[in-house]
Amino acid sequence: MEFGLTDEQRAIRDTVRDFVRKELTPREPDVLARDRRGEPGLTRDELTALQDKARGFGFWGLSTPEQYGGMDLDAVTQALIHTELGRTYVPFVFGGEADNILYEANDTQRAEYLLPTIEGDRISCFAITEPGAGSDAANIRLTARADGDDWLLSGEKTFITNGNDADFAIVIALTDPAAGARGGSTAFLVDRSMGWTSSPIVTMGPAEPASLFFDQVRVPSSHILGEVGQGWRLAMRWIGRGRYLIPARAVGIAERALSMAVEYANTRETFGAPIAANQAIQWMIADSELELEAARLLVLRAAWLVDTGADARHASSMAKLSGATMVNRVIDRVLQVHGGMGYTRELPIERWYREVRLFRIFEGTDEMQRLILARDLLRGYTKVGLV
């Protein structure tokens, strides 16, 4: 069994690491200062400028097919990149990406939505979650009623990432309520100019999702993505696409935070000795590394399965659950090691504390991952010890 990286994967990882060190890490003090003022860590213009700089040396569209100007990287390499980006709290992502289900668009829709989104000229959001349909996504109630050649969308979506900035939304709506979401939902490409509005949701972390409101919003049939009744299939494809990337970023956050704890433990003295001499501190550091490395292997295994073309859903759920819970425990210990300083807003630890709590909720809660894992085993979809 080979655990090593290819020369190309190592080179890409090191290039991203160098970019983080040179371009992002110097911005961290300003990000913390902005966070204390309740401002975003990067403005849209600053993010675009950094993305353009990365594009200059070839980093554009990590998962985007080469025919659209992207890198079309394998899943393992993408996971490595997300881990490197997790080592900084500057909220940066590489440009050139579009929602994976936008590739189901027809030629007209590709010109209007897909290509401008890849270029960064348009901003999308994916809208399925509703006030009464979070983990139970099949309980959506937003409807689309046929009216001639158009559809009238009515209802509310909530906790929508990019919902405040997006100029169009990919909306999953019920077109056949009697058939339910699984058989009677459809995906629509809905411009903000068509009439939907958004309202920001203030959270405990840096993320600011939105509620989206639709009041008889008229959408032409030409804006259906895929076919009528295919909304659930597209939604599940969107949700499952990058589940292993969230814990990949968690691994990077834990790496950086644990490194801070090790350094602080060796330099902070109490009662005439470094706190690293205390067994209580040593055990927190040891447990953190143990859990960090276990999560890393689960992430890379899930990504490897994606690359082999195997069904990676079970492995991705294990990676998501392991990474999300791991990083929360690690950050809690790192804060404890730092004592009072860890609780202040002079260090990024309390910011991470608020940020990573979301990892256990979005893109599938801990409870949903456990449900998936148990169901797969109990129903015989997978076997214990199957590698």
HUCOR-V34345 format. One line per field, one symbol per residue. ss: DSSP state (H for helix, E for strand, L for the rest). psi: psi as a letter, one per 20 degrees, with the letter a starting at -180 (. if undefined). burial: + if it has 16 or more other C-alpha atoms within 10 Angstrom, else -. A space follows every 10 residues. Layout:
BEGIN
ss = ???
psi = ???
burial = ???
END
This chain:
BEGIN
ss = LLLLLLHHHH HHHHHHHHHH HHHHHHHHHH HHHHHHLLLL LLLHHHHHHH HHHHHHLLLL LLLLLHHHLL LLLLHHHHHH HHHHHHLLLL LLLLLLLLLH HHHHLLHHHH HHHHHHHHHL LLLEEEELLE LLELLLHHHL LLEEEEELLE EEEEEEEEEE LLLLLLLEEE EEEELLHHHH HHHHEEEEEE EHHHLLEEEE LLLLLLLLLE EEEEEEEEEE HHHEELLLLL HHHHHHHHHH LLHHHHHHHH HHHHHHHHHH HHHHHHHLEE LLEEHHHLHH HHHHHHHHHH HHHHHHHHHH HHHHHHHHLL LLHHHHHHHH HHHHHHHHHH HHHHHHHHLH HHHLLLLLHH HHHHHHHHHH LLLLLHHHHH HHHHHHHHLL LLLLLLL
psi = poirqrhggg ggghggghgg ghhggiighh ggghhhjkqq hprghggggh hhghhhkinp mgipqhijja hlqrhghhgg ghgghiiqjp mqqqajqqph iiiiqrgghg hhggghggij iqprqpohpr hjnehmhijq ipqoppncjr qoppapqrlo pjhhhqiqqo poqoinhhir hhikqqpqoo qhiiiqrqpq opriaiqnaq ppponlpppq hijppcqpij hgghghgghi gkhihghghh ggghggghhg ggghhihppq kjqqiiiphg gghggghggg hghghghhgh gggggghijr ojgghhgggg gggghghggg hggggghich hhirjhrigh ggghgihhhi gqkorghhgh ggggghghjj hrqpjo.
burial = --------+- -++-+++-++ ---+--++-- ++--+----+ ++----++-+ +++++---++ ++++----++ ++++++++++ ++++++++++ ++-+++++++ +++-++--+- --+++-++++ -+++++++++ ---++-++++ +++++----+ ++++++++++ ++++++++++ +++++++--+ ++++++++++ +----+++-+ ----++++++ ++++-+++++ +-++++-+++ +++++--+-+ -+++++++++ ++++++++-+ ++-++----- ----++---- ++-++--++- +++-++-+++ ++++++---- -+++++++++ ++++++++++ ++++++++-- -++----+++ ++++++++++ --++++-++- -++--+---- -------
END
